[in-house]
Amino acid sequence: MFVFRMLICVVASAYAIRHLKSPADQAVGGPYCIRSIHGTYLRNAHPYGDTKVDMALRCTTPCERWTIEKLPEHALVAIKSHCTELPHTLHADQDGSVSVMRWGSHWAPFKNDDGSYSCLTWNNMLSANENSVEAKRDILEEWTHFWLEPVYGNE
């Protein structure tokens, strides 16, 4: 497992090597609302055929709820939307665009010192501004910080 974690750091951007802390095994589970540094929530924006992901002001519907599923590939996870009947998983293309797809990306989550999590895929960090989400290398560090807020009760 140590060798695998080292491989993640080697392929990561210089940003990730400098700033990421420990792998986040405790993040597995859900459902969670995933809150950005801006106070907005990750959302599967169009559940009926479109694959858009953006940021919402509140986390009140299944489209803003996500489950983090540990994959057999050591420290990687899949981030799955609760919004649709079909399983939709958070996906990042190599160009940095983020969407939901039936077969999504595998993410390497890391816990930051402030209690938030950052996620790495394709050498890019998941990041958000107030309205949109993307996976980029050259971004403001705090834009990669996300907090997992458990959802209790009905989904």
Secondary structure, DSSP 8 states (H G I E B T S, - for coil): -HHHHHHHHHHS-HHHHHH--EE-GGG-EEEEEEEETTS-EEEE---SS--BEEEES---SGGGEEEEEE-SSTT-EEEEESSSSS-EEEEE-TTSBEEEESS---BEEEE-TTS-EEEEETTEEEEE-SSBEEEESSS-GGGG-EEEEE--S--
